[in-house]
Amino acid sequence: MSLVLDPAAQDLLFREARTANTFTDEPVSDEQVQAIYDLVKFGPTAFNQSPLRITLVRSAEARERLVKHLAEGNQAKTAAAPLVAILSADNEFHEELPALFPAFPQAKDLFFSERSAREGAAGLNAALQAAYFIIGVRAAGLAAGPMTGADFAGIQKEFLDDDHTPLAVVNIGNPGADAWYPRSPRLAYDDVVTTV
């Protein structure tokens, strides 16, 4: 069975998707980010939780505060990227559930009254949304450089609060010179998929 998605779109979103390590200085506008969000917000999550929160780092002062919390290998490219997003999970997402999941508004209290249940659900579902976000960046014709090499406790203290758990930092922009490392291998279908 072939895929319905056009081969050029398959390439853009997946086959040519790579972590960008350099960017041009062309800015990424708020309108571009809103268009990305307006597309990816429709990606499914359990109970339509939608716990992903996005903190855009634009100012030089905020960039400096962020870079000091990144692993050394991630600092220069983040300092030079036109836009950086801190992706986090909102552990109080359940407060929005009556509006986001009107078919079963009791889910807020029935399943998510305990903080530990919320943290697990928020982490998983925000990670799904983070993946959608990265694909959305690609759909906008931009490159993404997602990173987890960071002091996330420091980032949380610097930019967030105790109700938000940072998941990743993503550099966003148009790819610069020598933006890509060589393509790394991927696992074969038979190494990943098991039928029972």
C-alpha positions as CSV (number, residue, x, y, z in Angstrom):
1,M,0.0,0.0,0.0
2,S,1.3,3.4,-0.9
3,L,1.1,6.5,1.2
4,V,-1.6,9.1,0.3
5,L,0.7,12.0,1.2
6,D,2.5,13.4,-1.8
7,P,6.1,12.2,-2.1
8,A,7.5,15.7,-2.0
9,A,5.6,16.3,1.3
10,Q,6.9,13.0,2.6
11,D,10.4,14.2,1.9
12,L,9.9,17.6,3.5
13,L,8.3,16.3,6.6
14,F,10.3,13.1,7.2
15,R,13.0,11.8,4.7
16,E,14.8,15.2,4.5
17,A,14.1,16.1,8.2
18,R,17.4,16.6,10.0
19,T,18.5,18.4,13.1
20,A,19.8,21.7,11.9
21,N,23.0,22.9,13.5
22,T,23.5,26.2,11.8
23,F,20.9,28.8,10.7
24,T,20.9,32.0,8.5
25,D,20.1,35.3,10.3
26,E,16.7,35.5,8.5
27,P,14.1,36.1,11.2
28,V,11.2,33.8,12.1
29,S,8.1,35.8,12.5
30,D,5.3,35.5,15.1
31,E,3.0,34.9,12.1
32,Q,5.0,31.9,11.1
33,V,5.0,30.5,14.6
34,Q,1.2,31.0,14.9
35,A,0.7,29.2,11.6
36,I,2.8,26.3,12.8
37,Y,0.7,26.2,16.0
38,D,-2.6,26.5,14.2
39,L,-1.7,23.4,12.2
40,V,-0.2,21.2,14.9
41,K,-2.8,21.9,17.6
42,F,-5.0,19.4,15.8
43,G,-2.6,16.4,16.5
44,P,-4.3,13.9,18.8
45,T,-3.6,13.6,22.5
46,A,-5.3,11.5,25.2
47,F,-8.6,13.3,26.3
48,N,-7.4,16.1,24.0
49,Q,-5.2,17.2,27.0
50,S,-3.0,19.5,25.0
51,P,-0.4,20.0,27.7
52,L,2.4,21.4,25.5
53,R,3.4,25.0,26.4
54,I,5.8,26.9,24.2
55,T,8.1,29.7,25.5
56,L,9.7,31.7,22.6
57,V,13.1,33.1,23.4
58,R,13.7,36.1,21.2
59,S,15.5,38.8,23.2
60,A,19.3,38.9,23.6
61,E,18.9,39.0,27.3
62,A,16.7,35.9,27.4
63,R,18.9,34.1,25.0
64,E,21.9,34.7,27.3
65,R,19.9,33.4,30.2
66,L,19.0,30.2,28.3
67,V,22.4,29.5,26.7
68,K,24.1,29.2,30.1
69,H,21.9,26.2,30.9
70,L,22.7,24.3,27.7
71,A,25.4,21.7,27.2
72,E,28.5,23.2,25.7
73,G,27.9,21.7,22.3
74,N,24.5,23.3,22.1
75,Q,25.4,26.8,23.2
76,A,26.8,28.4,20.0
77,K,24.1,27.2,17.7
78,T,21.4,28.3,20.1
79,A,23.0,31.7,20.5
80,A,23.0,32.1,16.7
81,A,19.5,30.7,15.9
82,P,16.9,33.3,14.9
83,L,14.3,31.8,17.2
84,V,14.5,29.3,20.1
85,A,11.5,27.6,21.7
86,I,11.4,26.0,25.1
87,L,8.9,23.2,25.0
88,S,7.3,22.2,28.3
89,A,4.5,20.1,29.8
90,D,1.9,21.9,31.8
91,N,1.2,19.7,34.8
92,E,-2.0,21.6,35.5
93,F,-3.4,20.9,32.0
94,H,-6.5,19.3,33.7
95,E,-7.9,22.7,34.5
96,E,-8.6,23.1,30.8
97,L,-10.2,19.6,30.3
98,P,-13.8,20.6,30.8
99,A,-13.5,22.9,27.8
100,L,-11.1,20.8,25.7
101,F,-12.9,17.5,26.3
102,P,-16.6,18.4,26.7
103,A,-17.7,14.9,25.9
104,F,-16.4,13.8,29.3
105,P,-15.7,16.8,31.5
106,Q,-15.6,14.6,34.6
107,A,-12.2,13.3,33.4
108,K,-10.6,16.3,35.1
109,D,-11.4,15.0,38.6
110,L,-11.8,11.3,37.8
111,F,-8.4,10.7,36.3
112,F,-6.3,13.7,37.0
113,S,-6.9,14.9,40.6
114,E,-3.5,13.5,41.7
115,R,-0.4,15.4,40.7
116,S,1.5,12.2,39.9
117,A,-1.1,11.1,37.4
118,R,-1.1,14.6,35.8
119,E,2.7,14.6,35.5
120,G,2.8,11.3,33.7
121,A,0.0,12.2,31.3
122,A,1.4,15.7,30.7
123,G,4.9,14.4,29.9
124,L,3.7,11.8,27.4
125,N,1.1,13.9,25.7
126,A,3.3,17.0,25.6
127,A,6.1,14.9,24.0
128,L,3.6,13.9,21.3
129,Q,2.8,17.5,20.7
130,A,6.5,18.4,20.7
131,A,6.9,15.9,17.8
132,Y,4.0,17.5,16.0
133,F,5.5,20.9,16.6
134,I,8.8,19.9,15.0
135,I,7.0,18.4,12.0
136,G,5.0,21.7,11.8
137,V,8.3,23.7,11.7
138,R,9.3,21.5,8.7
139,A,5.9,22.1,7.1
140,A,6.5,25.8,7.3
141,G,9.7,25.3,5.3
142,L,11.9,26.0,8.3
143,A,14.5,23.8,10.0
144,A,14.4,22.6,13.5
145,G,17.2,21.8,15.9
146,P,15.6,20.0,18.9
147,M,17.9,19.4,21.9
148,T,17.7,17.8,25.2
149,G,21.3,18.4,26.3
150,A,20.5,21.0,29.0
151,D,20.2,21.6,32.7
152,F,16.4,21.4,32.6
153,A,16.1,22.2,36.3
154,G,17.9,25.4,35.6
155,I,15.7,26.2,32.6
156,Q,12.6,25.5,34.7
157,K,13.8,27.9,37.4
158,E,14.9,30.6,34.9
159,F,11.9,30.6,32.6
160,L,9.0,28.5,34.0
161,D,7.4,27.6,37.3
162,D,6.9,24.4,39.3
163,D,3.8,23.5,37.2
164,H,5.7,23.4,34.0
165,T,8.3,20.6,33.2
166,P,10.7,21.5,30.3
167,L,11.0,18.8,27.7
168,A,13.2,20.2,24.9
169,V,14.8,23.3,23.5
170,V,14.3,23.7,19.7
171,N,16.3,26.1,17.5
172,I,14.2,27.3,14.6
173,G,15.1,29.0,11.4
174,N,16.3,28.7,7.8
175,P,19.3,26.3,7.6
176,G,22.7,27.9,7.3
177,A,25.9,26.6,5.7
178,D,26.9,23.1,6.7
179,A,23.7,22.8,8.7
180,W,23.5,19.0,8.6
181,Y,25.6,16.2,9.9
182,P,25.7,13.1,7.7
183,R,22.5,11.1,7.8
184,S,22.7,8.4,10.5
185,P,21.4,4.9,10.0
186,R,17.8,3.9,10.9
187,L,16.5,0.6,12.2
188,A,14.9,-1.7,9.6
189,Y,11.1,-2.5,9.7
190,D,11.8,-6.0,10.9
191,D,13.9,-4.8,13.8
192,V,11.1,-2.6,15.1
193,V,7.8,-4.2,14.2
194,T,6.6,-7.4,15.8
195,T,3.3,-9.0,15.0
196,V,1.6,-11.2,17.7
